[in-house]
Amino acid sequence: MSEVDVIDEAARPAVPVEPPRNVICLGKNYRDHAEEFAAFSGESESVPSHPIVFTKPVAALCGARDDIVVDSGVTSQLDYEAELGVVIGRPGRSIPRAEAREHVAGYTVVNDTTARDLQNRHRQWFLGKSLPRATPVGPLVVPRESVPDLEGRWIRSWVNGELRQDALLGHMIFGVDEAISIISAIVPLEAGDLIAMGTPSGVGVGFDPPRFLADGDVVACEIEGIGRLENRVRFVDSFAP
């Protein structure tokens, strides 16, 4: 089946994790993406020296086969971001980097769907990242023990079958262990917390001109050995989640 085939309505997995609070996200965590985003936003800094951490509400999440339904009056610059999702299994605070992986229950795939016009307009990223039920997650949480070679796995995305993103998880600027250690030094982590680890280059805003998502587009995000999301975009006149 290709990425543009009709999605089976009977096979729509639910969101596989219910975070107890806002989803924790890392921004600009791949060097090439940091540089492409800086070119779009006009920022002088491209590659961050410390993790950029923000949140999005749990209400923004949807399933691995759900439609991404967006109010056309809210955004006209919808973008995709394939990301590794890290699910915390054991709570902790000030977690040493060497012990961070012991606090991970497993991994999943996240499409950190973003309204670039809102992100650029409001500068702080919360609104642009928080479109209701527009962030696909899943389809499963793969146990940490089943992914011993995490950094060697490929992360990719396609739009209508065209490959857009293609990188190794090991290309992240701040890896899973470092991110958990830095975040937990300030915000104690709870079981069920979901950390989205940032996206590689190849997102729509990185093209000249930008290639934002349109009504009917099908976005697929996949991490080798962890899972695959496949979601159709629908723009509507109004959307009440």
N, C-alpha and C positions, 0 to 999 in steps of 0.2 A: 504493500500500500504506500502510495506517495503522500507527501505532506499536504497536498491539495485535495485529496479524496475526502468525501463526506465523512464526518466523524460519527461513529455509531452512537445513537442516542441512548442505547441500553447499556453502554459501557462508560459510565462517568464516575470514576472513583472520587470519594469525598476527600477533603483536606485531611492528610494523615496525622496531623499533630495539631493540638489546640493549645497554643501558648497561653500562659496564665496572665500575660500582660502584652504590651506592644512588642512587635517583632523588632529585634535589634539588627541594624544593617550597617555594613561598611561601604563607604563610597570611594571611588577612584583607587581601587586596590590592585589594579594591574597597570603597569607603567604605560603601555600603549594607549589604554583607555583614558588614563589620567591626562595624557597629552592631547587626545582627540577632544575630550570634554573641555579642556582649557581653551582650545581654539574656538569652540562654539560659544563659550560663556565669556570670553575675553579676560579670563583670570591670568594674572602674571605667574602665579605658582602652578606648576603642572603636577609634578610628582610629590605627594605629601611626605613629610618627614615623620609624621605621627598618624595613626589611623584616624580617618574621618568617620565618626559614628553618629548615626541618626536612627530614628524609629519610624515605624508605620503601624497603624492600628490593626488588630486582628481582623476587624471587619473588612480589611482590604483583601483578605485571602479568598481564593476559590480553588476548585479542584483541577486535577490534571487534564481533564477533557472538557471542562466547562467553557462556554463562550465568555469572552472578555467583552462585556457590555458597557459602553461608555456613552455618557451624555454629550452629544455633539456641541451643545452650547457651553460646555465646560472646557474642552480642549480640542485643538486641531493638530496637535503635535505629539501624537502618541508613539512611544518608543518601547522597545523590548530590551531586556537585560537578562541573559542566562547566568545563573549563579548557583554556587554550592550552598545548600542549607545545612547548618550544623544544629542538631537537636541535643540539648543538654539533658543528661539522664541523672546526674548526681549534683545536688546544689553545692555551692561553695563561694567563698569570698577570698580575695587576695590569693588566687590559685597560682602556684609556681608554674612556670612554663613547662618544666619537666614532668609535671603531674597533670597538665591540662587535658590530655587525651583520655585520661581515666574518668573525666567528668562528661564525656561525650557518649550519648546513647546510640546515635547513628546519624546517617546523612540522607538528604533528600535533594530534589531539584527545585529551584525557585526561578520564576520569571518576574523580576522586579520591575513590572510595567510602570512607566513613568510618563507623566504629562510634561514635556519639556517646556512648553510655554508657561505653565504654572511654576515650574522649577526656576525658570529664568526670571519671571516677574516677581516672585516673592523672595527669591534668594535663599531663604531657609527652605530645606527640601521637603518638609513634612507634607504640605498640601499636594505637591506634584507627585509624591509617591503614594498617596493615600486614596486613590480612586476606589470607591466601594466595589468589592468582589471583582477586582481586576488584576490580582497578583496570584497566578497559578502556583500551586505547590504540590509536590508528590512525584509519582503516584503512591509511593511507599516511603517508609523510613527504613533504610538498609542498615542493619546493625554494624557498629564500628568494627567489630572483629572480622566482618566479611569484606572489609576494604583496607587491608593492611598497607597497600601501596597507594595511598590516597593521592599524593602529589604527582604520581605518574599517570593519572587518569586524564582523558581528554574531556573538555567541555566545549560544546558546539551549539549553534542555533541556526535555524533556517527560516526564511520567510517565503512562503509559496514554493518551497522546494529549493530555493537558492541559498547556498551556504553563506552565512554572514559572519558568524563568530567561530573561531577555531583556535583553541589554546590549551595548554596544560594547566592543571590546578597548581602545579609547582611554580607557575609564573606569578602567583600572587605576591604582592609586596610584603604584606603581613599575613603569615600563615595562620592556620587554625590555633596552634598552641600559643602563639604570640598574642593573637586577638583575644582569646579567652583570658589570658593572664592580665592583659591591659584593661579589659572591660571589667573583670571581676575585682580589680583593685579599687574600683570606684562604685560599681553597681554589683552587689552580690547576685550571682546567678541562681536561678531556680530551675527545678526539674520541669521540663516541657518548654523552656525558653528556646526560641528559634533565632539563630544568628545567620543572616544572609551575608555571604562573604565577598560580595562585589563581583563585577562583570568584566570580562576582557574586551578588547577593542572589537569594532565591527558593528556597533549599534547604529541605528538610523541617523543619529545626530552627527556621526563621524564622517558621513559622506558629504560631498560638495556637488550639488546641493543636498541637504539632508533628505533621507528617505524614510519618512515617517509612515506609520501603519495606516492603512485605509480600510474602509468597510469591506468585509469579506475576506481579508487576508488571513492566512493560517500561519501561526507562529509555532515552531517546534524547538524545544530546548532539551538537550540531552547531555548527561554526564556518563561517561563510560562505566558500566557496571553498577550504576546507581539508579538510573531511571530516565524516563522521557516524558515531557509534557507536550501536548499538542492542542492548541486552542485557536478558535476562530474569533476574529474581531468583529464586533457589531457596533456601529454608531447609531444611536437612536435620538429622537427629539427630546425625550426626557427619560430618566431612569430612576426608579425608586427601588433600591435593593431590599 
